Amino acid sequence: FSGPEVRKKVYQNILDDLMVGEQQVFRKNAGFWEDEILYRTSGTNATANFYNDKVVFSLIKDAELTLNEDDPFEMKASFLNWSLEFKNAEKGALLPQNRVDRN
């Protein structure tokens, strides 16, 4: 490989494979995230965090590697974040129920 443009293309292909090849996963917080997050689902370019009283969504688009020679996997992207808050929500146990198979 030679030149920053060639390396950027190779690294961009690796990044695309990582982001597109991911399946949707639903996980209980095992201490890796903020304590207030109970569950997280994430997949290709999207994440949703489940709290007792809200759900926070995040979408990533236009992910692209920069030409930083010191960090070949540095990237820039656009994010869209929003949340749904449940006013007067009872803070009980939020439990996942049944697995849903998707196409």
ABEGO torsion letter per residue (X at the ends): XBEAAAAAAAAAAAAAAAAAABBBBBBBBAGABBAABABBBBBBGBBBBBBAABBBBBBBBGBBBBABAABAABBBBBBBBBBBBBBGBBBBBBBBBBBBBBX
